[in-house]
Amino acid sequence: MSQRRRAREVVLQVLYQLDLNPDFPIEQSETFVRGRLQADSPTCEFALELIRGVSAHRQLIDQRLATTSDNWRLNRMAATDRAILRLGAYEILWTETPDRVAINEAIELAKRFGTNQSAQFVNGVLDRFIHLEQEAAVETEHGETPPQGDGRASDGPGSAKSGSSDGNPG
């Protein structure tokens, strides 16, 4: 198992804890991460960056996921699936992780920690998420503004990525 995959597993545990226990101090997650990853500095920093990022952008991520998952309200999703989707969406929008890698990692988390249907559900939601982000980026490039109230920002961080959804240019 790669160090980054292991980091994502630990991040998922923290995001799950933060979701179910909003009063849990995020600062305590650093101690947990360092203990679980045996203080491997680059891996710990990667994990902590993901936790801080998802936490800082959670409201926007949730808005975009709500738009993406038409038939599923976030509060009705399994907490594990919700945490995996937040992590995947954050990686798609704000990291250099190629979109397809972010989806594949989310699917692997769903297979390991979710229900029998979680992997397919996560794949479908994040795949649609990428397509909506790409549409918003194209609309922005052509001077069009996405309709108001759909959860997409016209100059959102997802528009900074170029190339196809598999992470390859062109």
BELHU-V974436 format. One record per backbone hydrogen bond with DSSP energy under -1.0 kcal/mol. CO is the residue of the C=O (numbers start at 1). NH is the residue of the N-H. Records with the same first field share a line. If there is no record, write none. Layout:
CO: NH / NH
This chain:
2: 6
3: 7
4: 8
5: 9
6: 10
7: 11
8: 12
9: 13
10: 14
11: 15
12: 16
13: 17
14: 18
15: 19
16: 20
17: 21
21: 24
25: 28
26: 29
27: 30
28: 32
29: 33
30: 34
31: 35
32: 36
33: 37
34: 39
37: 40
40: 44
41: 45
42: 46
43: 47
44: 48
45: 49
46: 50
47: 51
48: 52
49: 53
50: 54
51: 55
52: 56
53: 57
57: 61
58: 62
59: 63
60: 64
61: 65
62: 66
63: 67
64: 68
65: 69
68: 70
69: 72
73: 76
74: 77
78: 82
79: 83
80: 84
81: 85
82: 86
83: 87
84: 88
85: 89
86: 90
87: 91
88: 92
89: 93
90: 94
91: 95
98: 102
99: 103
100: 104
101: 105
102: 106
103: 107
104: 108
105: 109
106: 110
107: 111
108: 112
109: 113
110: 114
117: 121
118: 122
119: 123
120: 124
121: 125
122: 126
123: 127
124: 128
125: 129
126: 130
127: 131
128: 132
129: 133
130: 134
131: 135
132: 136
133: 137
134: 138
135: 139
136: 140
137: 141
138: 142
139: 144
140: 143
153: 156
156: 159
157: 160
164: 167
168: 164
